[in-house]
Amino acid sequence: MKILYLIPYSPANPAFGGALRIYHLLNHLYKYHDVTVSGFSTPEEERELIKEFPLLAGKTHFVDHPYSGKSSHWSLIKSLFTSHSKWHQVTRSEQFQQKLDQLLAAESFDIIQSEFPVMAMFRYNSSAVKIIDSHNVEYNNFKRMAKVKNPVKKLFYHLEAYKFYREEIAVCRQQDALLVTSERDISIYNQTLPAVSKYLIPNGVDTNYFQPFKTRPAPHSMIFVGMMKYVPNYDGITWFLDEIFPKILEKVPDATITIVGKNPPNSILHRANQNIIVTGFVEDTRPYIEKSAVYVVPLRMGGGTRLKIMESLAMKKPIVTTSIGCEGIDVVNGQSSLIADHPAEFADAVMELFANTSRVADLTDKGYELVMNQYRWESIGDQMDKAYEELVSLNSNSRSARSTKANMAAIDRWNDESNGNYNNKSSKQESI
């Protein structure tokens, strides 16, 4: 199929969840479809993308991000006094709209797939099937983030939730289908978008890259992986350090937590000590995961599904997570992970895994089996192809029906005109 893939940033060298999902979906499209990529990217990022996907040369159509180089703080303040969300504002680009118009005038596509709702807010002059790949229900994600204590941020996230609700629902109504990452997201969208088709296309893991290691982990060690700029990650690790880690240290004084992720704020950096290791960005997370005894996912907000869960399952690492941390993934408490939502329970679960190697083996075996059966990117790509085939077939039938209806209408008009002409002619003949 011919697919136009619209992305808000280049997934070359992906370092966070959204970029990873885009990278692996693009990798599937690149292998099995005729894909053209358009969106926002720097020339350097575009070159990196083509280096990884050489056949995209001549099939990438990017413009610079409209807010590149501008202050994110200024855009945040500005958004408080406008009717549009911050993300809507920083993605508006007349230059990209022109690029899209030119592209759609020159080529026809079977499918136009937008990553995130913001990329679907542009005008499409096309009869292609229109799909949004929804990584989260964005307005619901903002609603959860509004639980932060900072009053200015709380106000901002409340306003973003309200604004994005209007924008997200409006643009999703114009689509033929939504791709969603969890059953929870389907149920939320069903409340507001019952008529739009939804397909479950979960997040996954590259099981050739993330593999089990036989190296013994460091005793009493934990790891958390996540981009610190993302509010749910920052909130989660702060909650862990404030409420959970002290309870562990009371009973296991040599316990350590390694925090791996891009852009750690000063509030996290300043807490580094012999028990708290803050790495910042790393090129490869696997060595850090390999050395750790327990993988912790103490998230209290966010949406979609977490790729970090699948990565740890694929590496046979035991997981302690909150209910939100593993939301949308078919892990079962006590079988493939331990789930705890209260600080004392979370701490007890971690310490149980420190002490019980047979429990660790049982959890990791079942978790590995789960990820191999359900969450490999290869099988997720197959699921996406099935959705494409169904949607393109429906669109083709719909166009055929519209064409047939138009043809029938034209025939009716011709008959009416013919009959009218005949009647007029007859009346003239009779009057002669």
C-alpha positions in Angstrom: 0.0 0.0 0.0 1.0 3.6 -0.5 1.2 5.3 2.9 1.9 8.9 3.9 3.3 8.9 7.4 3.1 12.2 9.3 5.4 12.6 12.3 6.0 15.5 14.7 9.7 14.6 15.1 12.3 12.3 13.6 12.6 8.9 15.2 16.2 8.5 14.2 18.2 7.3 17.3 15.1 7.0 19.4 15.6 7.8 23.1 12.1 7.9 24.5 8.8 6.1 24.3 7.1 8.1 21.5 10.1 8.1 19.3 10.6 4.3 19.8 7.0 3.6 18.8 7.3 5.7 15.7 10.6 4.1 14.8 9.3 0.6 15.0 6.1 1.3 13.2 8.1 3.1 10.5 10.5 0.1 10.3 7.5 -2.1 9.5 6.1 0.3 6.9 9.5 0.6 5.3 9.8 -3.2 4.9 6.3 -4.0 3.7 4.7 -0.8 2.2 5.5 2.1 -0.1 5.9 4.8 2.5 6.5 8.5 2.2 7.4 10.4 5.4 6.6 14.0 6.2 6.5 16.2 9.2 9.0 18.2 11.3 12.8 17.5 11.4 16.1 19.2 11.1 18.3 18.5 8.1 20.7 16.6 10.3 17.9 14.4 11.7 16.6 13.8 8.2 20.1 12.6 7.1 20.2 10.3 10.1 16.8 8.9 9.3 17.8 8.2 5.7 21.0 6.6 6.9 18.9 4.1 8.9 16.3 3.7 6.1 18.2 4.3 2.8 15.2 3.7 0.5 13.5 6.7 2.0 15.9 8.9 0.1 13.7 11.2 -2.0 10.6 10.2 0.0 11.1 12.4 3.0 9.4 15.8 3.0 10.2 17.7 6.2 10.1 21.3 7.4 11.8 22.8 10.5 9.8 22.6 13.6 7.8 25.9 13.9 9.0 26.4 17.5 12.6 25.3 17.1 14.9 27.7 19.0 12.0 29.4 20.8 11.5 29.4 24.6 9.3 26.6 25.8 8.6 28.7 28.9 7.3 31.5 26.7 5.0 29.1 24.8 3.7 27.8 28.2 2.9 31.3 29.4 1.3 32.3 26.1 -0.9 29.2 26.1 -2.5 30.3 29.4 -4.1 33.2 27.5 -5.2 31.5 24.3 -8.0 29.1 23.4 -5.6 26.5 21.9 -3.4 24.0 23.7 0.3 24.5 23.9 0.9 21.5 21.6 -1.5 22.9 19.1 0.3 26.3 19.1 3.8 24.9 18.8 2.8 22.6 15.9 1.0 25.1 13.7 3.0 25.6 10.5 1.8 27.2 7.3 5.1 26.0 5.8 4.1 22.4 6.5 0.6 22.9 5.3 2.0 24.1 2.0 4.3 21.1 1.9 1.4 18.8 2.5 -0.7 20.5 -0.1 2.0 20.1 -2.7 2.6 16.5 -1.8 -1.1 15.5 -2.0 -1.5 17.3 -5.3 1.4 15.4 -6.8 0.7 11.9 -5.3 -2.3 9.8 -4.2 -2.1 7.5 -1.2 -4.1 4.6 0.2 -3.6 5.7 3.8 -2.5 8.9 5.6 -1.4 8.0 9.1 -0.7 10.8 11.6 1.3 10.2 14.8 -0.5 11.9 17.6 -3.7 14.1 17.0 -1.6 17.3 16.4 -0.4 15.9 13.1 -4.0 15.4 12.0 -4.9 19.0 12.5 -3.7 20.0 9.1 -5.9 20.0 5.9 -5.9 16.8 3.8 -7.1 17.2 0.2 -7.2 13.4 -0.3 -9.6 10.5 -0.5 -7.1 8.3 1.4 -8.0 6.4 4.6 -7.2 8.8 7.4 -5.8 7.3 10.6 -4.4 8.7 13.9 -2.0 6.6 15.8 -2.9 7.7 19.3 -0.1 7.0 21.8 -2.3 8.2 24.6 -5.7 9.7 25.1 -4.0 13.1 25.4 -6.6 15.1 27.2 -6.9 12.3 29.8 -3.1 12.3 30.2 -3.2 16.0 30.9 -6.0 15.5 33.4 -3.9 13.1 35.3 -0.9 15.4 35.2 -3.0 18.1 36.8 -2.5 16.2 40.1 0.9 17.9 40.6 1.3 20.1 43.6 2.8 23.2 41.9 -0.2 25.5 41.6 0.9 27.1 38.3 1.6 23.7 36.7 -1.7 22.4 38.1 -3.6 25.3 36.4 -1.7 24.8 33.2 -2.4 21.1 33.0 -6.1 21.6 33.9 -6.4 24.1 31.1 -4.5 21.9 28.7 -6.8 19.0 29.5 -9.8 21.2 28.7 -8.3 22.6 25.5 -6.9 19.4 24.2 -10.2 17.6 24.9 -11.9 20.0 22.4 -9.1 19.7 19.8 -8.5 16.0 20.1 -12.2 15.0 19.9 -12.8 17.4 16.9 -9.8 16.1 14.9 -10.5 12.4 15.8 -14.1 12.7 14.5 -12.6 13.5 11.1 -10.7 10.3 10.9 -11.6 6.9 9.5 -9.9 5.1 12.4 -7.8 5.4 15.5 -4.9 3.1 16.5 -4.7 2.8 20.2 -2.3 1.2 22.6 -4.6 -0.2 25.3 -8.2 -1.4 25.9 -8.4 1.4 28.5 -7.8 4.0 25.8 -10.5 2.3 23.6 -13.0 2.5 26.4 -12.2 6.2 27.0 -12.5 7.1 23.3 -15.8 5.0 23.0 -17.4 7.5 25.4 -16.8 10.5 23.1 -16.2 8.9 19.7 -18.5 5.9 19.4 -18.7 6.1 15.6 -15.0 6.1 14.9 -13.4 2.7 14.3 -10.7 1.8 16.9 -7.9 -0.8 16.5 -5.7 -2.1 19.3 -2.1 -1.8 18.2 -0.1 -2.1 21.5 3.4 -0.9 22.2 6.1 -3.6 21.8 9.7 -4.5 22.1 12.5 -5.5 19.8 13.3 -8.9 21.3 16.4 -9.2 19.2 17.8 -6.1 20.9 16.5 -6.6 24.4 17.5 -10.1 25.4 18.0 -12.0 28.7 21.5 -11.8 30.2 23.1 -14.4 32.4 25.2 -11.9 34.3 24.4 -11.9 38.0 22.9 -8.5 39.1 24.3 -6.4 41.8 22.7 -7.3 45.1 19.9 -5.0 46.4 20.0 -2.9 43.2 17.1 -1.3 41.4 16.8 0.7 38.2 14.3 3.2 36.8 14.4 4.3 33.2 12.6 7.2 31.7 13.1 10.7 30.1 13.0 13.0 33.1 11.4 15.9 31.1 8.2 13.8 30.8 6.1 14.8 33.9 4.8 11.3 34.8 8.4 10.0 34.9 9.6 12.9 37.0 6.6 12.6 39.4 7.1 8.9 39.7 10.8 8.8 40.6 10.3 11.8 43.0 7.5 9.8 44.7 9.7 6.8 44.9 12.7 8.7 46.4 10.4 10.5 48.9 8.0 7.8 50.0 9.3 4.3 49.0 13.1 4.3 49.0 13.5 5.4 52.7 11.3 2.4 53.7 13.7 0.1 51.8 16.8 1.7 53.2 15.5 1.2 56.8 15.8 -2.6 56.3 18.3 -2.8 53.4 20.9 0.0 54.0 23.0 -0.9 51.0 20.1 -0.8 48.5 20.7 1.3 45.4 18.5 2.9 42.8 20.0 3.8 39.4 18.0 6.5 37.6 18.6 6.4 33.8 17.1 9.1 31.6 17.6 12.2 29.6 17.4 15.7 31.1 17.3 14.9 34.9 16.4 18.2 36.7 18.6 19.7 39.4 16.1 18.4 42.0 17.1 14.9 41.0 20.8 15.5 40.4 21.2 17.0 43.8 20.0 13.8 45.5 22.7 11.7 44.0 24.8 9.8 46.6 26.1 6.3 47.3 22.6 4.9 47.2 21.1 7.1 44.4 23.0 7.0 41.1 21.8 9.5 38.4 23.3 8.8 34.9 21.4 11.2 32.7 21.2 10.2 29.1 22.9 6.9 28.0 23.4 5.5 24.6 22.4 2.0 25.6 20.2 1.2 28.7 20.8 -2.6 28.5 24.0 -2.7 30.6 22.3 -0.8 33.4 19.3 -3.0 33.3 21.5 -6.1 33.2 23.3 -5.1 36.4 20.1 -4.3 38.3 18.2 -6.9 40.5 14.8 -5.2 40.3 13.2 -2.9 37.7 10.8 -0.3 39.3 8.0 1.6 37.5 6.5 3.8 40.3 4.3 5.9 37.9 1.2 7.6 39.2 0.1 9.4 36.0 0.4 9.1 32.3 -1.5 7.2 29.5 -1.0 4.6 26.8 1.4 1.8 27.7 5.0 1.9 28.8 7.6 0.4 26.6 9.9 0.2 29.6 7.7 -2.7 31.0 8.1 -4.7 27.8 11.9 -4.0 27.7 12.4 -5.3 31.2 10.2 -8.4 30.6 12.2 -9.2 27.4 15.4 -9.0 29.5 13.9 -11.2 32.2 14.1 -8.6 34.9 11.6 -8.8 37.8 9.3 -5.7 37.9 7.6 -3.9 40.7 5.1 -1.4 39.3 2.0 0.6 40.2 -1.3 -0.2 38.5 -0.9 2.9 36.3 2.7 1.9 35.5 1.6 -1.4 33.8 -1.8 -0.1 32.6 -2.9 -1.6 29.3 -0.3 -4.5 29.4 -1.5 -8.0 30.2 0.8 -8.5 33.2 -0.9 -10.2 36.2 0.1 -9.3 39.8 2.0 -12.2 41.3 2.5 -14.0 38.0 4.5 -11.8 35.6 5.1 -8.8 37.9 4.4 -7.4 41.4 1.9 -4.5 41.5 1.7 -2.1 44.4 0.1 1.3 44.7 1.0 2.3 48.2 4.6 3.1 49.4 4.8 0.4 52.1 3.5 -2.3 49.7 5.8 -1.2 47.0 8.8 -1.3 49.3 7.8 -4.7 50.6 7.5 -6.1 47.1 11.0 -4.8 46.2 12.5 -6.4 49.3 10.7 -9.7 48.6 12.4 -9.9 45.2 15.8 -9.0 46.8 15.4 -12.1 49.1 13.5 -14.6 47.0 15.4 -15.9 44.0 12.8 -18.6 43.2 10.1 -16.0 43.1 12.2 -13.9 40.7 12.7 -16.9 38.4 9.0 -17.7 38.3 8.0 -14.0 37.6 10.6 -13.5 34.9 9.9 -16.8 33.1 6.2 -15.9 32.8 6.9 -12.3 31.9 9.3 -13.4 29.1 6.7 -15.8 27.8 4.1 -13.0 27.8 6.3 -10.6 25.8 7.3 -13.2 23.3 3.7 -14.1 22.6 2.1 -10.7 22.6 4.5 -7.8 22.4 7.1 -8.3 19.7 7.1 -5.5 17.1 6.9 -8.1 14.3 3.5 -9.4 15.4 2.3 -5.8 16.2 3.1 -4.9 12.6 1.0 -7.8 11.4 -1.9 -6.5 13.5 -1.5 -3.0 11.9 -1.6 -4.5 8.4 -4.8 -6.3 9.1 -6.4 -3.0 10.2 -5.1 -1.4 7.0 -6.5 -4.0 4.8 -9.9 -3.8 6.4 -10.0 0.0 6.3 -8.8 0.3 2.7 -11.4 -2.3 1.7 -14.1 -0.4 3.4 -12.9 2.9 1.9 -12.8 1.3 -1.6 -16.4 -0.1 -1.1 -17.5 3.3 0.1 -16.0 5.1 -2.9 -17.6 2.5 -5.1 -21.0 3.0 -3.5 -20.6 6.8 -3.8 -19.6 6.4 -7.4 -22.5 4.1 -8.2 -24.9 6.5 -6.4 -23.5 9.4 -8.4 -23.7 7.4 -11.7 -27.4 6.5 -10.9 -28.1 10.1 -10.1 -26.6 11.1 -13.4 -28.6 8.5 -15.3 -31.8 9.7 -13.5 -31.0 13.3 -14.5 -30.3 12.2 -18.1 -33.7 10.3 -18.2 -35.5 13.3 -16.7 -33.9 15.6 -19.2 -34.6 13.2 -22.0 -38.2 12.8 -21.0 -38.6 16.5 -20.6 -37.2 17.1 -24.1 -39.5 14.4 -25.5 -42.5 15.8 -23.9 -41.7 19.3 -25.0 -41.1 18.0 -28.6 -44.4 16.1 -28.5 -46.3 19.1 -27.3 -44.8 21.2 -30.1 -45.7 18.6 -32.6 -49.3 18.5 -31.4 -49.6 22.2 -31.5 -48.5 22.4 -35.2 
